[in-house]
Amino acid sequence: MPPVALWRTGLLLSFLCSCACLEKECVVGIVGRPVSLPCVYPQLLTSVNVSIEWRRGEEVVLKSVWKRDGDVEEWSINRATTPADAALTGNVSLQLPTVDPTEHNTYYYSLLVISGENHSTELCTVCLRTAAGFSSPLLQREEAQQGDEAAFMCHSTGGFPEPAVYWLINNTEEPPEGSVRTLAALLPDSHLYNITSYLTANISKDASVSCIVENLTMNETLTSTKYGVKGSPVVGRASEALWIFSTALCVVVGAMVLAGLIYQIHLDRMSNRKKNEYLEQHPNRGYKRRCPDEEEEAEEMKPEGKETDV
């Protein structure tokens, strides 16, 4: 093999190894949670009058000065810290109290040790990847604009970064080209994503439809599936017949109750009218008559008159 080819091969291998090392050292930070970027420097135990700096790109995130008397002065932004026992253990990992999503989900942090006349040495480089889990996809069927087509909507919220969305028919078949439309909305306050995907295609009535939301940074795959997308015609007809029967039954029962109420009102009116007519024909019916026995007793109880001679 020519020397130039060997040189190119070696350069490619070294580049791949470098990328693999960086990939291995990446730390996944969950949005809203604390995260630690590891770095251990045992030589710090014997070092005096040195300072360390954690940087994100060119920005200094944290700076600590180690003085001869053992005191440590620390300055940071966004409340970043190092372990309190760093001087005893050499553990100078960068601790971030919370992870915030931004337009980029990958950052590289580096630790530099500065000693002597501003002589700096880079000790650690750590990759931080920002991520947040999405909600379980909500899969719903919608009304299609064309007669024989089936329409579906898949919705998932609150994740980061923007995920990949896939559709499968019967767990293996990809939908026809042009039948899927996916929208990603970046929330301005939280910088998280809401995903909405639409599928419109001719799908058999007994087919299953699956919506898959994949977040590679979180190593997260969420799936939602609907079976029998158009439903069974027998079940549909039975449900419709049951609804018609229930409605008719309610109407009949309501009519019977109303008829019974009207008939009862009619009976009450007839009874009152007959009673009034009877009272008009017998006006003294309400007075009590004396029995003959009672009249005889009353005559006997009258005092007898005293006869006098003239």
C-alpha positions as CSV (number, residue, x, y, z in Angstrom):
1,M,0.0,0.0,0.0
2,P,1.4,3.5,-0.9
3,P,2.6,5.7,2.0
4,V,-0.1,8.3,1.2
5,A,-2.8,5.7,1.6
6,L,-1.3,4.5,4.8
7,W,-1.2,8.0,6.1
8,R,-4.8,8.6,5.2
9,T,-5.9,5.4,6.8
10,G,-4.1,6.2,10.0
11,L,-5.6,9.7,10.1
12,L,-9.1,8.3,9.6
13,L,-8.6,5.7,12.3
14,S,-7.3,8.3,14.8
15,F,-10.3,10.6,13.9
16,L,-12.7,7.7,14.5
17,C,-11.0,6.8,17.8
18,S,-11.1,10.4,18.9
19,C,-14.8,10.7,18.1
20,A,-15.5,7.4,20.0
21,C,-13.7,8.7,23.1
22,L,-15.7,11.9,23.0
23,E,-18.9,9.9,22.5
24,K,-18.1,7.7,25.4
25,E,-17.4,10.6,27.8
26,C,-20.7,12.4,27.0
27,V,-23.0,12.8,30.0
28,V,-26.8,13.1,29.6
29,G,-28.3,15.9,31.6
30,I,-32.0,15.7,32.2
31,V,-33.8,19.1,31.9
32,G,-34.6,20.5,35.4
33,R,-32.3,18.1,37.3
34,P,-28.8,18.5,38.6
35,V,-25.9,16.9,36.8
36,S,-22.2,16.2,37.6
37,L,-19.4,16.4,35.0
38,P,-16.7,14.0,36.3
39,C,-13.0,14.9,36.6
40,V,-10.5,13.7,39.1
41,Y,-7.0,15.4,39.6
42,P,-5.0,13.6,42.3
43,Q,-2.0,15.9,41.8
44,L,-4.1,18.7,43.3
45,L,-3.5,17.2,46.7
46,T,0.2,18.3,46.6
47,S,-0.3,21.5,44.6
48,V,-0.2,25.0,46.1
49,N,-1.0,28.4,44.7
50,V,-2.8,27.1,41.7
51,S,-6.2,27.8,40.2
52,I,-8.6,25.7,38.2
53,E,-11.2,26.8,35.6
54,W,-14.2,25.0,34.2
55,R,-15.0,26.4,30.8
56,R,-17.9,25.9,28.4
57,G,-16.3,26.8,25.1
58,E,-14.6,30.1,25.8
59,E,-16.9,31.0,28.7
60,V,-15.6,30.6,32.2
61,V,-18.2,28.8,34.3
62,L,-16.3,28.3,37.5
63,K,-12.9,29.4,38.9
64,S,-11.2,28.2,42.1
65,V,-8.0,29.5,43.6
66,W,-6.0,27.2,45.9
67,K,-3.8,29.3,48.2
68,R,-0.7,28.3,50.2
69,D,-2.6,28.5,53.5
70,G,-5.1,25.9,52.2
71,D,-8.0,28.4,51.7
72,V,-10.0,28.1,48.5
73,E,-11.7,31.0,46.8
74,E,-14.4,30.0,44.3
75,W,-16.4,32.0,41.8
76,S,-19.0,30.7,39.4
77,I,-22.1,31.5,37.3
78,N,-25.5,29.8,37.6
79,R,-24.5,28.4,41.0
80,A,-22.1,25.8,39.6
81,T,-19.8,24.2,42.3
82,T,-17.1,21.6,42.9
83,P,-17.2,19.1,45.7
84,A,-16.5,20.6,49.2
85,D,-13.8,17.9,49.8
86,A,-12.0,18.5,46.5
87,A,-8.8,19.5,48.3
88,L,-8.8,16.2,50.2
89,T,-9.9,13.8,47.4
90,G,-8.8,15.6,44.1
91,N,-12.3,15.2,42.8
92,V,-12.9,18.5,41.0
93,S,-16.1,17.4,39.1
94,L,-18.3,20.3,38.0
95,Q,-21.7,20.2,39.6
96,L,-24.5,22.0,37.8
97,P,-27.7,22.5,40.0
98,T,-30.0,22.3,37.0
99,V,-29.9,21.6,33.3
100,D,-31.5,24.1,31.0
101,P,-32.4,23.3,27.3
102,T,-31.2,25.7,24.6
103,E,-31.1,25.6,20.9
104,H,-28.1,23.3,21.0
105,N,-28.3,20.0,23.0
106,T,-24.6,19.3,23.1
107,Y,-21.9,21.3,25.0
108,Y,-18.2,20.6,25.7
109,Y,-16.8,21.5,29.1
110,S,-13.1,21.6,29.8
111,L,-11.1,21.8,33.0
112,L,-7.9,23.8,33.0
113,V,-5.2,24.0,35.8
114,I,-3.4,27.3,35.9
115,S,-0.1,27.6,37.8
116,G,3.1,29.7,37.7
117,E,3.0,32.5,35.2
118,N,-0.4,31.8,33.9
119,H,0.7,28.4,32.5
120,S,-2.5,26.4,31.8
121,T,-3.0,22.7,31.2
122,E,-6.2,21.1,30.1
123,L,-7.0,18.1,32.2
124,C,-10.5,17.0,31.4
125,T,-13.0,17.5,28.6
126,V,-16.5,16.3,29.2
127,C,-19.4,16.4,26.7
128,L,-22.9,17.3,28.1
129,R,-26.0,16.4,26.2
130,T,-29.3,18.0,27.3
131,A,-32.4,15.9,27.1
132,A,-35.9,15.6,28.4
133,G,-38.4,12.7,28.1
134,F,-41.6,13.0,26.0
135,S,-45.0,12.1,27.2
136,S,-46.6,8.9,26.0
137,P,-48.0,9.5,22.5
138,L,-51.8,10.2,22.3
139,L,-53.1,8.5,19.2
140,Q,-56.5,9.4,17.9
141,R,-58.6,8.8,14.8
142,E,-60.0,11.8,13.0
143,E,-62.5,12.4,10.3
144,A,-60.9,12.0,6.9
145,Q,-61.6,14.5,4.1
146,Q,-61.9,11.8,1.5
147,G,-64.3,8.9,1.8
148,D,-62.2,5.7,1.9
149,E,-59.2,7.2,3.7
150,A,-58.4,6.9,7.4
151,A,-56.9,9.8,9.3
152,F,-54.9,9.7,12.5
153,M,-53.3,12.2,14.8
154,C,-50.4,11.5,17.2
155,H,-49.4,14.0,19.9
156,S,-46.5,14.0,22.4
157,T,-45.3,16.8,24.6
158,G,-42.6,18.2,26.9
159,G,-39.4,16.6,25.4
160,F,-36.0,17.7,24.2
161,P,-34.4,17.6,21.7
162,E,-36.7,17.3,18.7
163,P,-37.5,13.6,18.2
164,A,-38.0,11.4,15.2
165,V,-41.6,10.3,14.6
166,Y,-42.4,7.1,12.7
167,W,-45.7,5.4,11.6
168,L,-46.2,1.7,11.1
169,I,-49.1,-0.2,9.7
170,N,-49.6,-3.8,11.1
171,N,-46.3,-3.3,13.0
172,T,-44.1,-3.7,9.8
173,E,-45.4,-1.7,6.9
174,E,-44.4,1.9,6.4
175,P,-47.2,4.3,5.3
176,P,-47.3,5.5,1.7
177,E,-45.0,8.4,0.7
178,G,-46.6,11.8,1.3
179,S,-49.2,10.4,3.8
180,V,-47.4,11.7,6.9
181,R,-47.1,15.3,8.1
182,T,-45.2,16.1,11.3
183,L,-45.1,19.4,13.1
184,A,-42.6,20.3,15.9
185,A,-43.4,23.3,18.2
186,L,-40.7,24.8,20.4
187,L,-42.2,26.3,23.5
188,P,-40.7,29.8,24.1
189,D,-40.7,29.6,27.9
190,S,-39.4,26.1,28.5
191,H,-37.5,25.5,25.2
192,L,-39.1,22.0,25.2
193,Y,-40.8,20.5,22.2
194,N,-44.4,19.5,21.5
195,I,-44.8,17.1,18.5
196,T,-47.9,16.5,16.4
197,S,-47.9,14.1,13.5
198,Y,-50.7,13.3,11.1
199,L,-51.3,10.2,9.0
200,T,-53.9,10.0,6.1
201,A,-54.0,6.9,4.0
202,N,-56.2,4.0,2.7
203,I,-56.0,1.4,5.5
204,S,-57.9,-1.8,5.7
205,K,-60.6,-2.0,8.4
206,D,-58.8,-4.7,10.4
207,A,-55.3,-3.2,10.3
208,S,-53.4,-1.8,13.2
209,V,-51.7,1.6,13.2
210,S,-48.7,2.6,15.4
211,C,-47.2,5.9,16.2
212,I,-43.5,5.8,17.4
213,V,-41.7,8.8,19.0
214,E,-38.0,8.2,19.3
215,N,-35.6,10.3,21.4
216,L,-32.1,9.1,20.7
217,T,-30.4,11.2,23.3
218,M,-32.6,9.7,26.1
219,N,-32.4,6.3,24.4
220,E,-36.2,6.5,24.6
221,T,-38.8,4.9,22.3
222,L,-42.5,5.5,22.9
223,T,-45.2,3.7,21.0
224,S,-49.0,4.0,20.8
225,T,-51.1,1.6,18.7
226,K,-54.7,1.4,17.6
227,Y,-56.3,-1.9,16.4
228,G,-59.1,-2.4,13.9
229,V,-59.0,1.2,12.7
230,K,-62.4,1.2,11.1
231,G,-64.2,-1.0,13.6
232,S,-66.4,-4.1,13.0
233,P,-69.5,-3.5,10.8
234,V,-71.5,-6.0,12.9
235,V,-70.6,-4.2,16.1
236,G,-71.4,-0.9,14.5
237,R,-74.9,-2.0,13.4
238,A,-75.6,-3.6,16.8
239,S,-74.6,-0.3,18.5
240,E,-76.8,1.7,16.2
241,A,-79.8,-0.7,16.7
242,L,-79.3,-0.5,20.5
243,W,-79.3,3.2,20.4
244,I,-82.5,3.4,18.3
245,F,-84.3,0.9,20.7
246,S,-83.2,2.8,23.8
247,T,-84.5,6.1,22.3
248,A,-87.8,4.5,21.2
249,L,-88.3,3.0,24.7
250,C,-87.7,6.3,26.4
251,V,-90.3,8.0,24.1
252,V,-92.9,5.3,24.8
253,V,-92.4,5.4,28.6
254,G,-92.6,9.2,28.5
255,A,-95.9,9.1,26.5
256,M,-97.4,6.5,28.9
257,V,-96.5,8.6,31.9
258,L,-98.0,11.7,30.3
259,A,-101.2,9.9,29.3
260,G,-101.6,8.5,32.9
261,L,-101.2,12.0,34.3
262,I,-103.8,13.5,32.0
263,Y,-106.3,10.6,32.7
264,Q,-105.8,11.1,36.5
265,I,-106.6,14.9,36.1
266,H,-109.7,14.0,34.1
267,L,-110.9,11.6,36.8
268,D,-110.4,14.2,39.5
269,R,-112.5,16.8,37.6
270,M,-115.3,14.3,37.0
271,S,-115.4,13.4,40.7
272,N,-115.6,17.0,41.8
273,R,-118.3,17.8,39.2
274,K,-120.6,14.9,40.3
275,K,-120.1,15.9,44.0
276,N,-121.2,19.5,43.3
277,E,-124.3,18.3,41.3
278,Y,-125.4,16.1,44.1
279,L,-125.1,18.9,46.7
280,E,-127.1,21.2,44.5
281,Q,-130.0,18.6,44.3
282,H,-129.9,17.9,48.0
283,P,-129.3,21.2,49.8
284,N,-130.3,20.0,53.3
285,R,-128.4,16.8,53.1
286,G,-125.9,18.2,55.4
287,Y,-128.4,18.6,58.4
288,K,-128.9,15.8,60.9
289,R,-132.4,14.3,61.2
290,R,-133.9,13.2,64.5
291,C,-135.0,9.7,64.8
292,P,-138.7,9.0,66.0
293,D,-137.4,7.4,69.2
294,E,-135.5,10.5,70.0
295,E,-138.7,12.6,69.6
296,E,-140.7,10.4,71.9
297,E,-138.1,10.6,74.6
298,A,-138.1,14.4,74.2
299,E,-141.9,14.5,74.7
300,E,-141.7,12.4,77.8
301,M,-139.1,14.6,79.4
302,K,-141.3,17.7,79.1
303,P,-142.7,18.8,82.5
304,E,-146.4,18.2,83.1
305,G,-148.7,21.2,83.7
306,K,-150.4,21.5,87.2
307,E,-154.3,21.3,87.1
308,T,-156.1,24.0,89.2
309,D,-159.7,24.2,90.1
310,V,-161.5,27.2,89.2
